[in-house]
Amino acid sequence: MKKELNNFQVVWRMMKLVKPLVLPMCLAIIMGVVGFLCAIGIPVLSAMALFQLVGMYPHLPLSSLLIILLVMALLRGVFHYIEQAANHYIAFKLLAIIRDHVYTALRRLAPAKLDGKDKGNLISLITNDIELLEVFYAHTISPVFIAMITSLILLKFFAHMHILAMFIALIAYLIMAIVIPFYVNHKGKEIGQKNRDEIGNMSTYILESLSGLSTLLQYDIGGLRKQRMLEKNDELETLQRQMKDVESVQVVMSQLLISLFSIIMFIAMFILQQQGIVSVFDTIMATILMLSSFGPVMALSHLANNLLSTLSSGRRVIAILDEKELIKDVVDQPTISFDDIEIDDLNFAYEDEIILKNLNLTLTKNQITGIVGKSGSGKSTLLKLIMRFYDPTSGQISIHDCDLKKINTANMRAMFAYVTQETILFHDTILNNIKIAKLDATDDEIYQACQKASIHDFIMSLPAGYQTQLSELGASLSGGERQRIALARAFLSDAPCILLDEPTSHLDVLNEAIILKSLQQQKDKTMILVTHRESTMRIAQQMIHMNQGRAS
């Protein structure tokens, strides 16, 4: 098992993505530093103005100090706005990049590495987790550099007063920016990770409940499901309350630190003043500067609790990006044409469960082959292996005497149209749902494919015809209608081989007969039918019986 990334590794991986946006990041840092210096300068200059009134600060006239104060107050707002605008520009650009990386990773991992993953957790990852990274990119990276640079400038001012003042300020800044966040992270890391995992589990639970709503109503277990959801919600509330408790500790510690070190600064400078080493002016100014200079490091410290969830989300996103696919795309190989499918000594297992054993078959080109057998005998798995969604444990599948593992993936997938048991329809028009099989298809080609699939008349009976918008996952259609649209896609495809997994399971006898006749008329197509229905097998020219992973 791959070792989980620690927080430093997560931060480093997330920081590497900022490289293309270095210039906006530099702008944000510069604006942040200047903005904080203006904010800190306001109470300091106000104190100078008071000293000027009593004749203890003759260097600048009162009018000049008031003008500088006004300018600083205005510039503080302007610089803060520019800093935030630059940070959010960076964040939203990077979130778009991360989404692209995640979608690419999911496509790379599918279907083999995604079969065992909770869909709710995946949805939570590509929505909530990625959105939470905005905290890191918009409110974490630049504050770190702003705090460092601003603190160095302030330490120089303290050193100008006295070296002891500089060391007191340095210790205070280090405790505020490093010790307190580390303590908070140590206390809340496990809670933050568990919180993100529980949010993902809640998403899965809600998704399952919505998908199985008809079953819940049928067996009257909605109340039980609701009770479990409330329990999960209570668990989430408890975790978030614990995170708030950790945040409260951090806030209290920060406020105590400011008060404590301001008092320490005053006492130290007062002792030095009594010894004649520093002036009264320096004593008071050092104390005021200490009180007002915690803004940058406090902003950094306050991020600690938010970072618990953010880094947990970052860790989940990086885990998906780093996960290795089981099936790697093949490129740069010679293009081959479709021919007989040869299956030699094929073995396949899902982890420890053996599905196919010593399978030897020849699926002849331009012939209809029927595969029958009990559930779990390996029929559907064989189609997935032919599509190379998985690789065999041993043995091989070859076309034109070439192992599937050595055929360009795009070339190989173009050979097949795969009709699965569950038809996936998108929230789009019927026309566009069918057209995905051949994007450059004409309307006439689409109509002909639908006629072959015995769905054209039904579509034309709808008020909007082929422009009818389907609901999510095609829920507005019956199982049979969805299945016939899947068949229309297969007919529209230019693929020389059509793989059909239970193609007539949702159809009545009349529509089954029409579709089987259409399949039988495709003389230039190779067809592999997986079915339980003996009636479907009557069009097969070759019959294969599967039993416990073997063929006969």
Buried (B, 14 or more C-beta within 10 A) or exposed (E): EEEEBEBEBBBEBBBEBBEEBEEBBEBBBBBBBBBBBBBBBBBBBBBBBBBBEEEEBEEBEEEEBBEBBEEBBEBBEEBBEBBBBBBBBBBEBBBEEBBEBBEEBBEBBEEBBBEEBBEBBBBBBBEBBBEBBBBBBBBBBBBBBBBBBBBEBBBEBBBEBBEBBBBBBBEBBEBBBEBBBEBBBEBBBEBBBBBBBBBBBBBBBBBBBEEBEEEBEEEEBEEEBEEEBEEBEEBBEEBBEBBEBBBEBBBEBBEEBBEEBBEBBBEBBBEBBEEEEBBEBBBBBBBBBBBBBBBBBBBBBBBBBBBBBBBBBBBBBBBBBEBEEEBEEBEEEEEBEBBBBBBBEBBBBEEEEBBBBEBEBEBBBBBBBBBBBEEEBBBBBBBBBBBBBBBBBEBBBBBEEBBBBEBBBEBBBBBBBBBBBEBEBEEEBBBBBBBBBBEEBEEEBBBBBBBBBBBBEBBEEEEEEBEBEBEEBBEEBEEBBBBBBBBBBBBBBEBBBBBBBBBBBBBEEEBBBBBBEBBBEBEEBBBBBBBBBEEBBEBBEBEBBBEEBBBE
